[in-house]
Amino acid sequence: MSHGLSDQAAAVLSAIADKAPEAFAATVLTLTVITAAHEQDTLPTGATPTDRFGDVHDLPVPGHPVLVEWFSGNPDAITITRITWMDTSA
């Protein structure tokens, strides 16, 4: 099983780590839930398909203004394609 992170997702994850450690920890936990579910050939509770083919999904990070999107069209790999963080500190 291969797990990947897009450049965009990595950059946003880094920004969250710098500015919001609690949101970072919750996001990492959510990434773990997503990858574990994919390894079991299922979806985590609350995941929503975002494309018409059903292989791109998103999941909100509980308690934080973060949304994680991933591509699961390959049964042997998963790629976190986008992380959206609605930074409310500004």
C-alpha positions in Angstrom: 0.0 0.0 0.0 1.3 3.4 -1.0 0.3 6.7 0.7 1.0 10.0 -0.9 0.6 13.7 -0.2 0.4 16.3 -2.9 2.6 19.4 -2.8 -0.4 21.5 -1.9 -1.5 19.2 0.9 2.0 19.2 2.3 2.3 23.0 2.2 -1.0 23.5 4.0 -0.2 20.8 6.6 3.1 22.6 7.3 1.3 25.9 7.7 -1.2 24.3 10.1 1.7 22.8 12.1 3.3 26.3 12.4 0.2 28.2 13.4 -2.3 25.8 14.9 -0.7 22.8 16.7 -4.1 21.4 17.9 -5.5 21.5 14.4 -2.3 19.9 13.0 -2.6 17.0 15.5 -6.3 16.5 14.6 -5.5 16.7 10.9 -2.8 14.0 11.2 -5.2 11.8 13.1 -7.8 12.3 10.3 -5.1 11.3 7.7 -4.5 8.2 9.7 -8.2 7.4 9.8 -8.5 7.9 6.0 -5.5 5.7 5.1 -6.5 3.0 7.6 -10.0 2.9 6.0 -8.5 2.7 2.5 -6.4 -0.2 3.5 -9.5 -2.0 4.6 -11.2 -1.1 1.3 -13.8 1.1 2.9 -14.4 4.8 3.6 -14.2 6.6 7.0 -17.5 7.7 8.6 -18.5 11.1 7.2 -16.6 10.9 3.9 -18.3 12.5 1.0 -17.6 11.7 -2.7 -16.7 14.9 -4.6 -16.6 13.6 -8.1 -19.0 11.7 -10.4 -16.7 8.7 -10.5 -16.7 8.2 -6.8 -12.9 8.0 -6.4 -12.3 11.5 -4.9 -13.6 12.1 -1.4 -13.4 14.7 1.3 -13.7 14.6 5.1 -13.9 17.4 7.6 -11.4 17.3 10.5 -13.6 17.1 13.7 -13.6 20.3 15.7 -11.3 22.2 13.3 -11.9 24.3 10.2 -10.0 21.8 8.0 -11.2 19.7 5.1 -9.1 16.8 3.7 -9.6 15.6 0.1 -8.1 12.4 -1.3 -8.0 10.2 -4.5 -8.8 6.6 -3.8 -9.2 5.3 -7.4 -6.2 2.9 -7.1 -6.8 0.1 -4.6 -3.0 -0.1 -3.9 -2.4 3.6 -3.3 -4.0 6.6 -1.8 -3.1 10.3 -2.4 -4.1 13.1 -0.2 -4.8 15.7 -2.9 -5.8 18.8 -1.1 -6.1 20.1 2.5 -8.2 23.2 2.9 -7.7 25.2 6.1 -10.0 28.1 6.9 -7.5 29.9 9.2 -9.7 32.0 11.5 -6.8 33.7 13.3 -6.4 36.5 10.9 
